[in-house]
């Protein structure tokens, strides 16, 4: 997959020195932005150590990364994420050791936001309040979540996102809750996702994203002369006040040239969009953001079923929920036909939380393509992402409540029908 990239950094209008650093490694397809903190030039030292130590740690695992890029099934996406987690720790250890050896630099630290592109997948490691955005088909998504006091207050409902400037917490806008190197170890966020031709990424420090909104970001990334995008972002921040150092790295996944490669890219894009659309229509996932849906998709598997091949067998236990992407399946019980399901339908969601035997059988009627989410991976999402887990479990409760209401209504209707029949029988008997 071919990619292009451009970068710019600027001291801004209020600071005397630039404590931001960035790294672009074309051979590794690795991009990093780090915003240092610590004063007395220590911030610049911390961010410089971070980008170089991060790069060295990734490069030391190049063999594993190359194997993944070549499709080696023994290397999983989680293995690449582990490499990035180790790179964050390596950078943190180096910065912390430097601070211990030089007391005037003790307590220095830095944000670190890194994007690694391997084949047709992207991998992110993130600590602090620098950001990574994705622009895909006109839709902008913030892929990272700020580790900042302000963002934590927003998440807890203490302040509104658009009310920061008028809140008593305004003075803490730059306070981060996690940084690389302040302590010997730090917990970073990681995520992996599918990359499509035409995707664009913006990695930036808070000196830029403080002046961004979705509309302006999309506009600057969508201009014909993309090579000038980083400079335009720097100019935007300085025109807004330039209160901090400003760094922007823009990465674009080039569209394939006409032919088989372009067709394959279009097919992947269409299938990914189909998956997203199907999940958004499901009650269980309707409240998820684009980023959260991508996280769910990351733990799913796509499988083809031939006509007559069983998906679910009545009476057997199972742990999979199936989402029909293409084709048609038949639902039956004791060989009695119940219904056909078409693309967009989902089957077996109760298996995500319940080990009870399946109540019906499902068989492929036509060649069918299904998305499979297993209980094990579902629990892993719930365990690792508290915010996402609350949405998923709350939606699941709503689905169960809706089913309970429908079942109660059906039972009430059946009871009324039976009562009416009894009354009819009584009348006939009286006659």
VEXMAR-385899 format. One line per field, with one value per residue (C-alpha): residue number from 0; y, x, z; chain. Coordinates in steps of 0.25 Angstrom, whole numbers. Each point is the difference from the previous one (the first is absolute). Layout:
N
seq <- NUM;... .
v <- Y;... .
u <- X;... .
w <- Z;... .
mol <- A;... .
//
This chain:
431
seq <- 0;1;2;3;4;5;6;7;8;9;10;11;12;13;14;15;16;17;18;19;20;21;22;23;24;25;26;27;28;29;30;31;32;33;34;35;36;37;38;39;40;41;42;43;44;45;46;47;48;49;50;51;52;53;54;55;56;57;58;59;60;61;62;63;64;65;66;67;68;69;70;71;72;73;74;75;76;77;78;79;80;81;82;83;84;85;86;87;88;89;90;91;92;93;94;95;96;97;98;99;100;101;102;103;104;105;106;107;108;109;110;111;112;113;114;115;116;117;118;119;120;121;122;123;124;125;126;127;128;129;130;131;132;133;134;135;136;137;138;139;140;141;142;143;144;145;146;147;148;149;150;151;152;153;154;155;156;157;158;159;160;161;162;163;164;165;166;167;168;169;170;171;172;173;174;175;176;177;178;179;180;181;182;183;184;185;186;187;188;189;190;191;192;193;194;195;196;197;198;199;200;201;202;203;204;205;206;207;208;209;210;211;212;213;214;215;216;217;218;219;220;221;222;223;224;225;226;227;228;229;230;231;232;233;234;235;236;237;238;239;240;241;242;243;244;245;246;247;248;249;250;251;252;253;254;255;256;257;258;259;260;261;262;263;264;265;266;267;268;269;270;271;272;273;274;275;276;277;278;279;280;281;282;283;284;285;286;287;288;289;290;291;292;293;294;295;296;297;298;299;300;301;302;303;304;305;306;307;308;309;310;311;312;313;314;315;316;317;318;319;320;321;322;323;324;325;326;327;328;329;330;331;332;333;334;335;336;337;338;339;340;341;342;343;344;345;346;347;348;349;350;351;352;353;354;355;356;357;358;359;360;361;362;363;364;365;366;367;368;369;370;371;372;373;374;375;376;377;378;379;380;381;382;383;384;385;386;387;388;389;390;391;392;393;394;395;396;397;398;399;400;401;402;403;404;405;406;407;408;409;410;411;412;413;414;415;416;417;418;419;420;421;422;423;424;425;426;427;428;429;430 .
v <- 0;13;12;15;9;14;7;13;6;14;6;8;15;-2;-10;3;-14;-11;-13;-7;-11;-9;-12;-5;-13;-4;-14;-4;8;6;14;6;13;3;13;1;7;3;14;4;-7;-13;-2;1;-11;-9;1;-2;-13;-5;1;-7;-10;-4;-1;-9;-9;-2;-2;-11;-8;3;-15;-3;13;-5;-14;6;9;-13;-7;-9;-6;-3;15;7;14;-1;-3;13;8;-7;5;15;-2;-4;12;9;-7;1;15;2;-8;9;13;-4;-5;13;8;-8;2;15;6;13;-9;-8;-1;3;-7;0;-4;-11;-3;-10;-6;-12;-5;-15;-5;4;2;12;-1;11;2;12;7;15;10;1;-6;-9;3;-9;7;-11;3;14;-5;4;-9;3;-13;3;5;11;-4;14;5;8;-12;-8;11;-1;-15;1;11;11;9;1;-1;14;6;-1;14;5;-11;1;-11;9;2;-15;-2;-5;-9;-15;-12;-9;3;-8;1;7;-14;-12;-7;6;-7;3;-1;-9;-3;-7;2;-2;10;4;7;15;0;12;2;12;-2;13;6;8;13;-3;-8;11;8;-11;-4;-11;9;8;-13;-7;13;1;-15;0;11;-4;4;-10;3;13;-5;0;14;4;-6;7;13;-3;-2;13;8;-5;5;-11;-2;-12;-8;-5;-13;-7;-12;-4;-14;-4;-14;1;-5;-12;2;-4;-15;-13;7;12;-10;-8;13;4;-14;1;14;-5;-12;9;10;-12;-5;14;2;-13;2;14;-5;-11;5;-6;9;12;9;-2;10;-3;-3;-9;-8;-1;-6;-10;-4;-2;-13;-6;-10;-1;-14;-6;-10;-9;-4;-10;2;2;13;-4;-13;-1;-6;3;10;11;13;8;11;0;12;-3;9;-7;-12;-6;-10;-8;-1;-13;-8;-15;1;9;13;13;11;5;10;10;9;9;-10;-5;-14;-6;13;-7;-9;12;0;-14;-14;-6;-10;6;1;-1;-4;9;-5;7;0;7;3;9;9;2;9;-8;6;-10;1;-1;12;7;-1;4;14;1;-2;9;12;5;11;-10;-11;9;3;-14;-6;11;-2;-15;2;9;-12;-10;10;2;-15;-2;10;-7;-13;5;6;-13;-8;10;-1;-15;0;10;-9;-12;7;4;-14;-5;10;-5;-14;3;7;-12;-9;8;-1 .
u <- 0;6;0;4;3;4;3;3;3;0;3;-13;-1;0;12;15;4;-7;-1;-8;7;-5;6;-3;6;-3;6;-8;-12;0;-4;1;-4;5;-2;10;-2;9;6;14;1;-3;-13;8;9;-11;-7;13;3;-14;-1;14;-2;-14;6;12;-10;-9;12;6;-13;0;1;-13;-7;5;-6;-13;0;3;-12;7;-12;9;1;-13;-4;1;15;2;-7;9;12;-6;-3;14;5;-8;7;14;-2;-5;11;10;-6;-1;14;5;-8;6;14;-2;-8;-3;-8;-7;-15;1;-10;-7;-12;2;-10;5;-6;7;-6;3;-7;-14;-1;3;5;0;7;-4;3;-4;-8;7;-10;-2;-12;-5;-7;-7;-10;-3;-2;10;3;9;6;7;-6;7;6;-3;-7;-9;-4;-2;-9;-8;-2;-5;-10;6;2;-6;10;-4;0;15;3;-10;3;9;8;5;14;2;-2;14;0;2;-3;10;14;12;12;-5;-1;8;-13;-12;-13;-2;-12;1;-9;1;-10;-1;6;-7;6;-3;1;7;6;3;10;1;4;-11;6;-7;-13;-4;-3;-7;-14;-5;-4;13;8;-7;1;15;2;-9;7;7;14;1;15;-2;-10;10;4;-15;-3;12;-5;-14;5;9;-12;-8;10;11;0;9;10;-7;3;-8;3;-9;0;-8;-3;1;-11;3;2;-11;-1;0;6;-10;-11;5;1;-14;-5;6;-5;-14;0;6;-11;-10;5;-1;-14;-5;5;-5;-14;0;-6;12;10;-8;6;14;9;7;13;-7;-6;13;5;-11;3;14;-3;-10;2;-6;-3;-7;-11;-4;-15;-4;11;-5;3;-8;-5;-12;3;15;7;8;7;-1;-9;-2;-2;-4;7;-3;-9;-12;-2;-12;-5;-7;-4;-1;1;-12;2;-1;6;11;10;6;13;0;-7;7;-2;4;4;-5;13;8;-5;-7;5;-14;-2;-5;-15;0;9;5;5;6;-10;9;15;1;10;-1;7;2;2;4;-3;14;4;-13;4;15;-6;-9;12;10;-9;-9;-7;-3;-4;-11;-6;0;-6;-10;-4;-1;-9;-9;-1;-3;-11;-6;-1;-6;-11;-3;0;-9;-9;-1;-3;-11;-6;1;-7;-11;-2;-1;-10;-9;0;-4;-11;-5;1;-9;-10;-1;-1;-11;-8 .
w <- 0;-5;10;-1;12;4;13;6;14;6;13;0;5;15;3;-1;-4;-7;9;-11;-8;-11;-8;-14;-4;-14;1;12;-4;14;4;14;7;14;8;11;14;11;-2;-1;-14;7;-8;-13;6;4;-14;-7;8;-2;-15;-2;11;-6;-14;5;8;-13;-9;10;-4;-15;-3;8;-7;-14;3;3;-13;-8;6;10;8;11;3;5;0;16;-2;-8;11;11;-8;1;15;2;-8;9;12;-6;-2;14;6;-8;4;15;1;-6;10;11;-5;-2;12;-8;-10;11;-3;-14;-10;-13;-7;-11;-11;-11;-12;-7;-13;-3;-13;0;15;9;14;10;14;8;13;3;-7;-14;-10;-12;-10;-11;-12;-8;-11;5;15;10;12;12;2;14;13;8;13;6;12;-9;-8;13;5;-13;1;14;-4;9;-12;-14;-12;-5;14;4;-3;10;11;12;-6;-11;6;-1;-15;-1;12;-5;8;-6;-6;-5;9;12;7;-4;-6;-6;-6;-14;-9;-13;-11;-14;-12;-14;-10;-13;-13;2;15;6;14;8;12;8;13;9;-5;-13;4;9;-12;-8;-3;-9;-11;-1;1;-11;-9;2;-2;-13;-7;-13;4;11;1;7;10;12;-3;-1;14;6;-6;5;14;0;-5;11;10;0;15;-1;-9;-12;-8;-11;-7;-12;-6;-12;-5;-15;-9;-8;-15;-9;-2;9;12;0;-2;12;8;-3;4;13;2;-3;9;12;-2;-1;13;7;-6;5;14;1;-3;11;13;8;-8;-4;11;-3;-7;-13;8;9;-11;-6;13;0;-15;4;8;-10;-11;-14;-5;-12;0;-11;-3;10;10;14;8;13;4;9;14;-1;8;-7;2;-13;-5;-15;-8;-15;-10;-12;-5;7;12;4;15;3;13;-1;-15;0;-8;8;-9;-9;4;-9;0;12;9;13;6;14;8;13;-1;3;15;1;-2;-1;-12;-13;-2;-15;-11;-11;-14;-12;-11;-10;0;12;7;14;11;13;14;11;14;4;-8;4;15;-3;-6;13;9;-7;-4;11;-8;-11;9;7;-14;-4;13;1;-15;3;12;-9;-10;11;6;-14;-2;13;-3;-13;7;10;-10;-8;13;4;-14;0;14;-5;-12;9;9;-12;-5;14;0;-14;4;13;-9;-10;12;6;-13 .
mol <- A;A;A;A;A;A;A;A;A;A;A;A;A;A;A;A;A;A;A;A;A;A;A;A;A;A;A;A;A;A;A;A;A;A;A;A;A;A;A;A;A;A;A;A;A;A;A;A;A;A;A;A;A;A;A;A;A;A;A;A;A;A;A;A;A;A;A;A;A;A;A;A;A;A;A;A;A;A;A;A;A;A;A;A;A;A;A;A;A;A;A;A;A;A;A;A;A;A;A;A;A;A;A;A;A;A;A;A;A;A;A;A;A;A;A;A;A;A;A;A;A;A;A;A;A;A;A;A;A;A;A;A;A;A;A;A;A;A;A;A;A;A;A;A;A;A;A;A;A;A;A;A;A;A;A;A;A;A;A;A;A;A;A;A;A;A;A;A;A;A;A;A;A;A;A;A;A;A;A;A;A;A;A;A;A;A;A;A;A;A;A;A;A;A;A;A;A;A;A;A;A;A;A;A;A;A;A;A;A;A;A;A;A;A;A;A;A;A;A;A;A;A;A;A;A;A;A;A;A;A;A;A;A;A;A;A;A;A;A;A;A;A;A;A;A;A;A;A;A;A;A;A;A;A;A;A;A;A;A;A;A;A;A;A;A;A;A;A;A;A;A;A;A;A;A;A;A;A;A;A;A;A;A;A;A;A;A;A;A;A;A;A;A;A;A;A;A;A;A;A;A;A;A;A;A;A;A;A;A;A;A;A;A;A;A;A;A;A;A;A;A;A;A;A;A;A;A;A;A;A;A;A;A;A;A;A;A;A;A;A;A;A;A;A;A;A;A;A;A;A;A;A;A;A;A;A;A;A;A;A;A;A;A;A;A;A;A;A;A;A;A;A;A;A;A;A;A;A;A;A;A;A;A;A;A;A;A;A;A;A;A;A;A;A;A;A;A;A;A;A;A;A;A;A;A;A;A;A;A;A;A;A;A;A;A;A;A;A;A;A;A;A;A;A;A;A;A;A;A;A;A .
//
